[in-house]
């Protein structure tokens, strides 16, 4: 599984996002390849479809993209963060076909997670 995080790069925002991921995915959260392409595109606001395109390509190519800035992480982050190179994703998992997720959190609580499954 791959998750394209919203990744505000703020201690409050990133900790809250990681806590939400943990709450939803439980123990499986630490096995998810996480990247954050916003470091390459900036905050697209209404043009959020850019992150969705990344998600579609990740599912199609079975690759978790590498963010442009992912070397200076908090030491307490022990999850599987994609750092140096794009990461190959398995086409099949014990739970079924590959799944990719895109977190998008907006102003005033406009929050959405888009999930795609490769078929």
DRENRODO-979393 format. One line per field, with one value per residue (C-alpha): x, y, z. Coordinates in steps of 0.001 Angstrom, whole numbers, always signed. Layout:
% residues N
east = [X,...]
north = [Y,...]
up = [Z,...]
This chain:
% residues 119
east = [+0,+1126,-102,+554,+411,-870,+2285,+2075,+5684,+4583,+4956,+1254,-33,+2247,+1727,-2058,-1912,+230,-2174,-5135,-3357,-2577,-6195,-7563,-4953,-3888,-805,-723,+136,+3844,+4001,+2550,+5011,+4393,+5500,+4414,+4523,+3482,+7207,+7473,+4248,+3536,+87,-2194,-5352,-8216,-5961,-5809,-6231,-2420,-2160,-4876,-2909,+101,-2127,-3418,+130,+1327,-1381,-760,+3048,+3091,+5571,+5485,+6999,+9965,+9338,+11891,+12616,+12479,+15887,+15327,+12681,+11865,+13801,+10557,+9104,+9791,+7295,+8169,+8785,+9863,+13059,+15762,+14234,+10735,+9644,+8152,+4775,+3490,+677,-976,-1041,-2551,-5598,-5936,-4848,-2559,-4192,-2996,-4322,-4131,-4746,-5959,-6789,-8173,-9087,-12066,-12179,-12544,-10774,-10803,-8927,-9063,-8466,-7751,-7313,-5483,-7692]
north = [+0,+3541,+6724,+10177,+12227,+15784,+16516,+20104,+19902,+21348,+19524,+19951,+18998,+16042,+14561,+14879,+13234,+10355,+9877,+9747,+7221,+5107,+5311,+4130,+1548,+301,-1948,-2000,+1727,+1113,-1086,+1528,+3256,+6950,+9831,+13440,+14911,+18368,+19043,+18994,+20787,+23135,+23525,+23299,+24400,+24147,+22352,+19322,+17082,+17154,+14874,+12679,+12279,+11207,+8641,+7242,+6958,+5300,+2649,+2178,+2048,+319,+2908,+5033,+8378,+9928,+13366,+16034,+16841,+13883,+13635,+15802,+13849,+13816,+11015,+9791,+8959,+5259,+4546,+3493,+6916,+6805,+8871,+8336,+6573,+5702,+2417,-529,-1608,-5184,-5787,-8133,-8225,-10781,-8477,-8281,-5902,-2957,+65,+3676,+6520,+10306,+12521,+16037,+18353,+21807,+24975,+24853,+21052,+20157,+16824,+13862,+10640,+9243,+5486,+3621,-88,-1579,-4023]
up = [+0,-727,+942,-495,+2710,+2884,+4921,+6067,+7315,+10636,+13943,+14723,+11251,+10618,+14088,+13670,+10228,+11503,+14441,+12027,+9801,+12879,+14075,+10722,+9706,+13140,+13118,+9307,+9255,+9827,+6706,+4327,+1975,+2703,+534,+130,-3335,-2141,-1650,-5463,-6395,-3531,-2045,-5062,-3235,-5743,-8229,-5936,-8951,-9215,-6184,-7615,-10838,-8798,-7113,-10415,-11755,-8540,-8894,-12619,-12409,-9003,-7724,-4587,-5644,-3883,-2397,-3273,+380,+2713,+4354,+7442,+9339,+13006,+14720,+16273,+12841,+12443,+9688,+6153,+4591,+926,+950,-1655,-4670,-5879,-4333,-6196,-4848,-4945,-7426,-4956,-1179,+1193,+1307,-2498,-5264,-4565,-2923,-2995,-837,-1122,+1920,+1207,+4094,+3403,+5159,+7483,+7755,+4076,+4390,+2029,+1458,-2057,-2311,-5526,-6011,-8959,-10873]
